[in-house]
Amino acid sequence: MRRARRRAPGLLIYGLVQARDDGFDALGAWLPLIGAVLAAAGFVAVERRVREPLVRLALFARRSLVGGSMVMLAASGLLIASFFLSSFYVQHVLGFRALKTGLVFLPVAVAITLGAHAASHPSRGWAGALSGPSPSR
């Protein structure tokens, strides 16, 4: 069962890599992608039947959770893309070496890390206030 859980993401990544190498018109790219969709559908079918699912599918019925997850996915994708493209600019246009480019981005990475850590503390209080007292108290 453990290998089956990793099958869909593995096939998806393999199919995308094959598509990059061979193009999306190649059969070697489509077969793993189709396999990934089938494996994901199988995972959902199993999760709906078991008594204690790994992922409670009812969570995806909450619009606020799905919307928040999509916003975080977009924000993370934009942040990663901006780092990626900015590093190309700094290296190829400004002529910095790889080490100097990394050092240029280090303060931003440290600021993001410290900001995420600092923001997690107030949100713990908000989460408790919104959800009410926990059963263990």
N, C-alpha and C positions, 0 to 999 in steps of 0.2 A: 504494500500500500504506500510505503514511503517513496519508492521510486515513481509511482504513478502520480504523486503530487507534484513532482518536479518535471514531469514529462511535457506539460503544456508550455511553460516558460522556456524550457530548453529547446523545444521544437520551434517556437516562435523566434528565438534568437538565431538558431541555426538557419531557419528559412530567410530571415532578413539579411544575414551575412551572405548566404548563397545568392540572394537577389542582388546584393551589391556587387558580388563578383561576376555573376553570370547574366544579370538582368532579370527583370520580372517576367519576361517572356519564356524563360527556361523552366522546364518541368521540374528540375532539381530545386528550384526555389518555391514552387507552388505546393509540392507534395508535403514538405514540412509545415508550411503555413496552414494547409488544410488539416493536417494531423494535429496542429496546435489547437485549432478551433474545435475539432472533435474531442480532443482530450479535455479541453475546458468544459465542453458540454457534458462530457462524462463525469467530470468532477462535480458540476452543479447537480446532476442527476443523483449522484451518490450522496451529496450533502443534504439533499432534500429528503432522503429516505432514512438516514441514520438517526439514532436517538440523540446522540451528542455530537453535532456537527463541528468541524474545525472552524467554519465560518458560518455564522447565523445569517442566512439569506434575508431574513426580515429586516436587517439593518439597511439594506439597499432600498427599502420602501420609504425610508425617511428622506425627504427631499433636502432637508437642511444638511444632512450628512453627505449626501451625494454632491450637492452644490458646493459645500465647503471643500470636499475632496477634489473636485474639479478645479476650484480656484487655486488650491495649493499645488496641484499638478501643473497648472499653467504658470504660476509664479515660480515654481522650482525650475521648470523648463526654460523660462525666460532668463532666470538668473544664471543657469548653467550655460545657456547659449551666449549670454553676454560675456561671461568669463572666457569662453572658448574663442569667440570672435575678437574680443579685445586682446587676448594673448597673441593672436595672429597679427593684429595691427601693431602691437608693441614690438613684436619680433621682426616682422617683415617691412614695416614702414619706418618705424623709429630705429630699427637696427639693433635692438637689445639682444643679448644672448639669453639662453634659456634660464640660467640661474638668476640673472638680473630681472628678467620678466617675473619669475616666481617671487622674488623679493618685493617687486612693485605691487603684486597682488596680495602679499602677506597681511598688510594692515586691514584690508577689506575682509579677508577671511577671519582674522582675529576679531574684528568688530562684529561680524555676523555671529560668530560663536558666542561672544560675550552677550550680545543682544538677545540671542535665543535663550541663553541661560537665565538672564535677568528677567525676560518676559515670562518664563515658566513659573516663577514664584508668585506673582500676582494672579495668574490664571488659575492656580490651585485654589486660591480663596474664592474666586468667582465660580469655579466649577462646583465647589462645595455649597456655596450659597444658592446656586441654581438648582442643584439636584437634591438639596436637603441633607439632613444628617445621615451618615452612613450607618448600616445596621450594627457595626462593631462597636459604636460609641454608646 
